[in-house]
Amino acid sequence: MAGKAEKQANVKFSYRKYYSFRNKINTNFAGRFFSDMQIDPVARALCYGDTQPAYVLSTEPLRIAAYSDEFDAVVVLDFPSEFVEKFNVTAGMKLTSSVTYFTDGRIPDDLFPGEDTTGRYSDFMPIIQLFLGKNDAKIMEKTSFFDDGEWKKVIGKSIEYRDSHPGMFRDGLSFFKKS
């Protein structure tokens, strides 16, 4: 990981939320143990990561486009369908993510940097704050960090990505899964 957050997230990790789906993403002991070992780095990313906008593209399946101003681009994240009801998510909903950046390696095939990319990083990992953070009301208030112009840009890039790259997405909980 590299860099310093422009808008530090300051979101505390919710063990209650995590444990509500932990056993579903890793069904065996080794997988659950692996997931539990990821709590600390994920909690740090939630707290110290860069708050960035995210946009719900669809709820069936649940796909969220997470933006990074460092790349001037989005990546699409896929989540379990049960999150729709659990977190009252609707298509077109504005959310926020805690983003950490990486400098080691090449740019992944699903990341298409925009014209305003800084070129400082090779990848980013967004964590949807609502799904793993405490204090939902405070988390939802963070959408106001971004003005209407920024949201218009993010929504436009999200829809363009979905339409240009159908079926291209990342597992939104991959950091918890033992491969």
Summary of the structure (lengths in Angstrom):
residues: 179
radius of gyration: 15.3
end to end distance: 20.9
largest distance: 46.6
contacts: 551
relative contact order: 0.23
helix: 39%
strand: 25%
